[in-house]
């Protein structure tokens, strides 16, 4: 007798765990990028909004919660907060650099990056949505994948232009010019010094690349040619081989 449900359930649980870990690690990356706990919480708060809305789109289209759709959502976690990160970073810049109040900073900061954020999102949709029109057996699997990713990314764009500025306007605190140093501000200073040091080490490499354009183009061309050659070495197949943790005895 054979029971494939065990393998399917294990695969489903692995994808769900990957989705949860992706959310946690995405939050940590935002924390160590902004250096501000409040900013991190506000940014990560948009994730469940986008994911729940994506489930609603799946329900309308008749999709089920399966390994393909869950995989699409788990891969989309990093993409879902990209727009919100850009919007909130610009809002935070307005508050820190121009000392604007949160409401004005949310309005000005969001309008400044609106075109860039929209263009980035539309680029992602243009990449993933054509996957939904794949024909044959592969299309049966990847149709739900492409549509789910595209829907989730479009929802994240709406969230970045509505939910993110609203939270920033009402929950951000105005940056004082000579305010008292808090634990969050001290942690932010440490993160800022770290990125400043990384920037100082990167500038010589950037300066060399700008001054040696022909050499840099030659290096890039060699890497591209070698990569194209390696493509011919990689084998081809219909589906990857998997281990179902079972054996057959004849």
Secondary structure, DSSP 8 states (H G I E B T S, - for coil): ---THHHHHHHHHHHHHHHHHHHHHHHHHHHHHH--HHHHHHHHHHHHHHHHHHHHHHHHHT--S-HHHHHHHHHHHHHHTHHHHHHHHHHHHHHHHS---HHHHHHHHHHHSHHHHHHHHHHHHHHHGGGGG--HHHHHHHHHHHHHHHHHHHHHHHHHHTHHHHHHHHH-----TT----HHHHHHHHHHHHHHHHHHHHHHHHHHHHH-HHHHHHHHHHHHHHHHHHHHHS---SS-----S-----
